[in-house]
Amino acid sequence: MTTSPSFNGRKRRAFPAVIALVVLCMLGGAGLFGYALLPTNTRSINPVLPAAGSPELAELVKQGRYVAVTGDCMACHTAPQGKPYAGGLAMATPVGTLHTTNITPDKQTGIGNFSFNDFDRAVRHGITPSGDTLYPAMPYPSYGRLSDDDMRALYAYFMNGVAPVQAANPPNAIPWPLSMRWPLALWRKTFAPAPTQTPPGVDLARYKDPVIARGAYLVQGAGHCGSCHTPRASTLQELALDDGGPQYLAGGQVIDGWLASNLRGDAADGLGRWTVQDIVATLKTARNTHAAVVGTPMHEVVTQSTQHMTDEDLRAIAAYLKTLPASSSAVAKFEPNEETARQLRSGVEPNRGAQVYVDNCAACHRTDGKGYAKAFPPIAGNATVLAPDPASLIRLVLAGGELPSTVERPSNLGMPAFADRLSDEEVAQLLTFVRQGWGNQAPTVEAAQVKQVRSELAQAHTGHNK
């Protein structure tokens, strides 16, 4: 049973303001409508790019390419088997389907006619050249923290380092009234950072260590880790956009069926027992001695973004994450206990969950629950095993999964699916045994929870086959 801490999620998730928009539409009226249409002022910047073909432009494009990697732009703006950045990726949401846009420099269907200020308004402020507000599937509340220098480099890259592709943007399939744009402007003005923020970006002066300051900039800005790993309010904005709020990166969102994990200092379900090198190894190779990345959202983050970042930046991210204290909502504990291992080694299987584990899981994860380092992660003390919501574990047992193949660790070891072999009750008993063995102390799993995930997987399978 391979477990999956998710540092970030692919932006294919439902856009964060769906239900908020429903509420805002219901609350509409002249006052709110007028507020949404108020002029939006943004900082005007007119950078002069180096001359075409110059070494200076080549260096700026190289810098911009790296910024695009840290922002994981490829993951959303490239469809399966599509050309880079040509858009067309379908994002399923509760109210319909969004399609990502073409951000190549094609002048007819892409962003080739964007001025720098057009580009800046879209990326950092969520505003199109026509004045419409982007759906917050585009994480502009986080990108608003990008520096002017990085924005200049990013613009140079997309205009000079990306091949133009003529590909019209597919229409979104969102019914009226949710297709109206003005509620999006109201959501943006209420919950996103002010477009006139000066200076933009992270307040790095509050971090005394420059390494931690760099990590904060990457996590809060381009990496937009909080988009998945920070809980959301009832109006679906992130409860905190930086470490000034105790809920920042505390986990809890379910993205594409996977639980975005707690990245704070909790010893059980967070990163409290991880070292800086554990975090670096996970971001670079998708595995460490504690856990392995399994599941679509984090697969793509590692393969398309973090494995290509510099070791210095990965260490900065890890150092910053290690500064975050434990959250106050921990519901699980881990106190190493050899009793489970002794029982299983001696042939004692105290319940049906233990029987299922020995029959299906022990060959890879061992009767002592310690697994095999950097291949099959341990069960004992695993942060995902101890997560308050067992969604990832249930999904993994039912659907299986595999490690991503990375440059340094090309083997894509995996775990088979057990949906056809195990009943809902058996899966629930197995995971309850796993979450309460070897010193793990986490809530039980109910058959109804397994049934719900099984139903979601079946619906997703049906939708993919249409």
Summary of the structure (lengths in Angstrom):
residues: 466
radius of gyration: 22.9
end to end distance: 30.5
largest distance: 74.4
contacts: 1635
relative contact order: 0.13
helix: 39%
strand: 7%
